[in-house]
Amino acid sequence: MKHWMFRCKDVSQRISESFDRKLPFHHRMMIRLHLMMCRFCSRFQEQLVMLRTLSQITELPGEGQNQAFALPAQARMRIKDALKSSLQ
């Protein structure tokens, strides 16, 4: 039996597809309707948007730029040592 409304599984798949191509109008409207009622799918969409935005950042903070996101050298060394020991 066909449902008149998408399930969460369908919505999450279509939200992902919408980043790659334009969806048909009726799919977009059904997604919007679902998102108004489902906070979990709304969060999923927000997270995908955030991931897409972060993945498009091409320049990381470097010399002479805002160092707020840069790790101190000591923290980098601890992470590097922990990764080496976990691989052995």
MDTraj code that builds the backbone (N, CA, C; nanometers):
import mdtraj as md
import numpy as np

residues = "MET LYS HIS TRP MET PHE ARG CYS LYS ASP VAL SER GLN ARG ILE SER GLU SER PHE ASP ARG LYS LEU PRO PHE HIS HIS ARG MET MET ILE ARG LEU HIS LEU MET MET CYS ARG PHE CYS SER ARG PHE GLN GLU GLN LEU VAL MET LEU ARG THR LEU SER GLN ILE THR GLU LEU PRO GLY GLU GLY GLN ASN GLN ALA PHE ALA LEU PRO ALA GLN ALA ARG MET ARG ILE LYS ASP ALA LEU LYS SER SER LEU GLN".split()
xyz = np.array([
    [0.0844, -0.1185, 0.0000],
    [0.0000, 0.0000, 0.0000],
    [0.0889, 0.1248, 0.0000],
    [0.0578, 0.2164, -0.0867],
    [0.1345, 0.3401, -0.0949],
    [0.0885, 0.4381, 0.0112],
    [0.1860, 0.5038, 0.0723],
    [0.1548, 0.6056, 0.1721],
    [0.1512, 0.7407, 0.1036],
    [0.0679, 0.8270, 0.1524],
    [0.0617, 0.9608, 0.0942],
    [0.1764, 1.0470, 0.1437],
    [0.2450, 0.9969, 0.2473],
    [0.3533, 1.0742, 0.3053],
    [0.4798, 0.9896, 0.3126],
    [0.5923, 1.0554, 0.2946],
    [0.7201, 0.9854, 0.3044],
    [0.7464, 0.9429, 0.4487],
    [0.8131, 0.8303, 0.4635],
    [0.8621, 0.7882, 0.5948],
    [0.9976, 0.8545, 0.6168],
    [1.0463, 0.8490, 0.7389],
    [1.1752, 0.9115, 0.7714],
    [1.2871, 0.8567, 0.6831],
    [1.2852, 0.7282, 0.6586],
    [1.3880, 0.6662, 0.5743],
    [1.3857, 0.7265, 0.4340],
    [1.2664, 0.7454, 0.3791],
    [1.2537, 0.8049, 0.2459],
    [1.2984, 0.9501, 0.2458],
    [1.2599, 1.0220, 0.3496],
    [1.2947, 1.1640, 0.3578],
    [1.4455, 1.1819, 0.3674],
    [1.5096, 1.1042, 0.4522],
    [1.6546, 1.1195, 0.4665],
    [1.7257, 1.0878, 0.3352],
    [1.6773, 0.9889, 0.2630],
    [1.7377, 0.9556, 0.1340],
    [1.7167, 1.0688, 0.0335],
    [1.5970, 1.1233, 0.0314],
    [1.5675, 1.2300, -0.0640],
    [1.6387, 1.3609, -0.0282],
    [1.6561, 1.3851, 0.0997],
    [1.7318, 1.5039, 0.1404],
    [1.8749, 1.4920, 0.0884],
    [1.9324, 1.3746, 0.1025],
    [2.0678, 1.3522, 0.0508],
    [2.0719, 1.3704, -0.1000],
    [1.9730, 1.3187, -0.1693],
    [1.9662, 1.3327, -0.3150],
    [1.9535, 1.4785, -0.3564],
    [1.8836, 1.5574, -0.2740],
    [1.8602, 1.6974, -0.3103],
    [1.9894, 1.7786, -0.3174],
    [2.0949, 1.7310, -0.2537],
    [2.2236, 1.8000, -0.2627],
    [2.2914, 1.7727, -0.3965],
    [2.2525, 1.6649, -0.4629],
    [2.3143, 1.6267, -0.5895],
    [2.2340, 1.6695, -0.7117],
    [2.1024, 1.6765, -0.6956],
    [2.0179, 1.7121, -0.8092],
    [1.8895, 1.7760, -0.7588],
    [1.8202, 1.8429, -0.8502],
    [1.6939, 1.9055, -0.8137],
    [1.5843, 1.7997, -0.8157],
    [1.5098, 1.7918, -0.7053],
    [1.4023, 1.6938, -0.6934],
    [1.2749, 1.7471, -0.7583],
    [1.1874, 1.6558, -0.7989],
    [1.0583, 1.7006, -0.8517],
    [0.9807, 1.7811, -0.7472],
    [0.8962, 1.8686, -0.7955],
    [0.8218, 1.9584, -0.7080],
    [0.7443, 1.8831, -0.6006],
    [0.6733, 1.7777, -0.6372],
    [0.5913, 1.7064, -0.5393],
    [0.6774, 1.6392, -0.4320],
    [0.7988, 1.5985, -0.4661],
    [0.8891, 1.5425, -0.3646],
    [0.9341, 1.6516, -0.2680],
    [0.9681, 1.7669, -0.3220],
    [1.0108, 1.8778, -0.2355],
    [0.9006, 1.9182, -0.1387],
    [0.7771, 1.9211, -0.1870],
    [0.6647, 1.9584, -0.1003],
    [0.6384, 1.8522, 0.0063],
    [0.6500, 1.7263, -0.0298],
    [0.6290, 1.6191, 0.0674],
    [0.7386, 1.6201, 0.1737],
    [0.8599, 1.6525, 0.1326],
    [0.9704, 1.6628, 0.2283],
    [0.9450, 1.7785, 0.3248],
    [0.9052, 1.8926, 0.2712],
    [0.8775, 2.0084, 0.3577],
    [0.7685, 1.9783, 0.4583],
    [0.6639, 1.9120, 0.4123],
    [0.5546, 1.8749, 0.5023],
    [0.6052, 1.7822, 0.6128],
    [0.6850, 1.6854, 0.5747],
    [0.7402, 1.5920, 0.6723],
    [0.8315, 1.6652, 0.7717],
    [0.9141, 1.7557, 0.7212],
    [1.0074, 1.8283, 0.8075],
    [0.9354, 1.9167, 0.9094],
    [0.8161, 1.9643, 0.8752],
    [0.7389, 2.0451, 0.9702],
    [0.6916, 1.9604, 1.0884],
    [0.6789, 1.8313, 1.0681],
    [0.6265, 1.7447, 1.1730],
    [0.7333, 1.6593, 1.2422],
    [0.8470, 1.6428, 1.1799],
    [0.9477, 1.5496, 1.2320],
    [1.0756, 1.6243, 1.2681],
    [1.1016, 1.6355, 1.3960],
    [1.2215, 1.7086, 1.4397],
    [1.3493, 1.6315, 1.4097],
    [1.3404, 1.4987, 1.4019],
    [1.4602, 1.4191, 1.3764],
    [1.5094, 1.4379, 1.2322],
    [1.4170, 1.4381, 1.1392],
    [1.4557, 1.4616, 0.9998],
    [1.5007, 1.6056, 0.9788],
    [1.4401, 1.6980, 1.0522],
    [1.4832, 1.8377, 1.0445],
    [1.6274, 1.8518, 1.0925],
    [1.6585, 1.7836, 1.2012],
    [1.7963, 1.7854, 1.2520],
    [1.8916, 1.7221, 1.1518],
    [1.8477, 1.6125, 1.0900],
    [1.9311, 1.5459, 0.9908],
    [1.9630, 1.6415, 0.8761],
    [1.8626, 1.7140, 0.8289],
    [1.8851, 1.8094, 0.7213],
    [1.9813, 1.9193, 0.7648],
    [1.9639, 1.9715, 0.8859],
    [2.0538, 2.0750, 0.9372],
    [2.1975, 2.0238, 0.9444],
    [2.2134, 1.8994, 0.9878],
    [2.3473, 1.8422, 0.9984],
    [2.4112, 1.8242, 0.8606],
    [2.3325, 1.7827, 0.7625],
    [2.3862, 1.7692, 0.6276],
    [2.4279, 1.9038, 0.5705],
    [2.3468, 2.0053, 0.5954],
    [2.3814, 2.1395, 0.5480],
    [2.5118, 2.1851, 0.6129],
    [2.5244, 2.1610, 0.7448],
    [2.6461, 2.2003, 0.8149],
    [2.7680, 2.1237, 0.7608],
    [2.7534, 1.9936, 0.7397],
    [2.8638, 1.9141, 0.6857],
    [2.9044, 1.9616, 0.5474],
    [2.8061, 1.9938, 0.4667],
    [2.8360, 2.0419, 0.3316],
    [2.9103, 2.1749, 0.3380],
    [2.8647, 2.2629, 0.4254],
    [2.9299, 2.3925, 0.4408],
    [3.0740, 2.3757, 0.4886],
    [3.0937, 2.2908, 0.5884],
    [3.2285, 2.2689, 0.6415],
    [3.3193, 2.2012, 0.5393],
    [3.2626, 2.1141, 0.4583],
    [3.3458, 2.0442, 0.3596],
    [3.3880, 2.1362, 0.2453],
    [3.3202, 2.2482, 0.2296],
    [3.3553, 2.3410, 0.1225],
    [3.4571, 2.4449, 0.1656],
    [3.4966, 2.4411, 0.2917],
    [3.5997, 2.5324, 0.3390],
    [3.7325, 2.4856, 0.2795],
    [3.7941, 2.5700, 0.2017],
    [3.9174, 2.5310, 0.1335],
    [4.0417, 2.5805, 0.2038],
    [4.0252, 2.6763, 0.2922],
    [4.1426, 2.7342, 0.3561],
    [4.1347, 2.7144, 0.5067],
    [4.2315, 2.6478, 0.5610],
    [4.2383, 2.6289, 0.7049],
    [4.3176, 2.7427, 0.7667],
    [4.2914, 2.7714, 0.8912],
    [4.3685, 2.8776, 0.9559],
    [4.5178, 2.8458, 0.9523],
    [4.5974, 2.9423, 0.9167],
    [4.7418, 2.9216, 0.9072],
    [4.8153, 3.0403, 0.9639],
    [4.9364, 3.0563, 0.9174],
    [5.0192, 3.1668, 0.9652],
    [4.9531, 3.3005, 0.9357],
    [4.9493, 3.3857, 1.0385],
    [4.8965, 3.5197, 1.0201],
    [4.7449, 3.5258, 1.0171],
    [4.6781, 3.4128, 1.0346],
    [4.5322, 3.4119, 1.0345],
    [4.4827, 3.3826, 1.1749],
    [4.3522, 3.3772, 1.1896],
    [4.2908, 3.3474, 1.3192],
    [4.3322, 3.2082, 1.3638],
    [4.3983, 3.1985, 1.4760],
    [4.4489, 3.0709, 1.5253],
    [4.3522, 3.0053, 1.6239],
    [4.2280, 3.0500, 1.6301],
    [4.1328, 2.9979, 1.7276],
    [4.1058, 2.8495, 1.7078],
    [4.1176, 2.8001, 1.5852],
    [4.0868, 2.6608, 1.5567],
    [4.2104, 2.5720, 1.5503],
    [4.3274, 2.6301, 1.5583],
    [4.4508, 2.5538, 1.5484],
    [4.4824, 2.4871, 1.6827],
    [4.5279, 2.3635, 1.6764],
    [4.5672, 2.2916, 1.7972],
    [4.7089, 2.3309, 1.8380],
    [4.7339, 2.3389, 1.9663],
    [4.8707, 2.3639, 2.0110],
    [4.9601, 2.2461, 1.9713],
    [5.0883, 2.2722, 1.9575],
    [5.1834, 2.1679, 1.9147],
    [5.1823, 2.0497, 2.0106],
    [5.1695, 2.0757, 2.1393],
    [5.1692, 1.9681, 2.2384],
    [5.0473, 1.8766, 2.2182],
    [4.9311, 1.9336, 2.1882],
    [4.8101, 1.8534, 2.1650],
    [4.8249, 1.7702, 2.0378],
    [4.8842, 1.8291, 1.9342],
    [4.9064, 1.7543, 1.8095],
    [4.9977, 1.6344, 1.8326],
    [5.1006, 1.6540, 1.9146],
    [5.1933, 1.5444, 1.9438],
    [5.1231, 1.4330, 2.0221],
    [5.0392, 1.4688, 2.1187],
    [4.9650, 1.3671, 2.1949],
    [4.8735, 1.2861, 2.1028],
    [4.8066, 1.3535, 2.0130],
    [4.7186, 1.2836, 1.9191],
    [4.7995, 1.1927, 1.8276],
    [4.9113, 1.2445, 1.7783],
    [4.9974, 1.1660, 1.6898],
    [5.0489, 1.0403, 1.7608],
    [5.0938, 1.0562, 1.8864],
    [5.1439, 0.9419, 1.9640],
    [5.0320, 0.8408, 1.9915],
    [4.9120, 0.8908, 2.0222],
    [4.7993, 0.7996, 2.0498],
    [4.7620, 0.7219, 1.9252],
    [4.7655, 0.7850, 1.8101],
    [4.7352, 0.7155, 1.6841],
    [4.8410, 0.6107, 1.6534],
    [4.9666, 0.6449, 1.6736],
    [5.0745, 0.5476, 1.6487],
    [5.0600, 0.4265, 1.7392],
    [5.0329, 0.4497, 1.8665],
    [5.0226, 0.3375, 1.9605],
    [4.8996, 0.2530, 1.9329],
    [4.7934, 0.3109, 1.8820],
    [4.6731, 0.2319, 1.8522],
    [4.6906, 0.1464, 1.7268],
    [4.7826, 0.1845, 1.6398],
    [4.8061, 0.1088, 1.5167],
    [4.9037, -0.0073, 1.5380],
    [4.9720, -0.0071, 1.6496],
    [5.0714, -0.1133, 1.6744],
    [5.0117, -0.2335, 1.7395],
])
top = md.Topology()
chain = top.add_chain()
for i, resn in enumerate(residues, 1):
    res = top.add_residue(resn, chain, resSeq=i)
    for name in ("N", "CA", "C"):
        top.add_atom(name, md.element.get_by_symbol(name[0]), res)
traj = md.Trajectory(xyz[None], top)
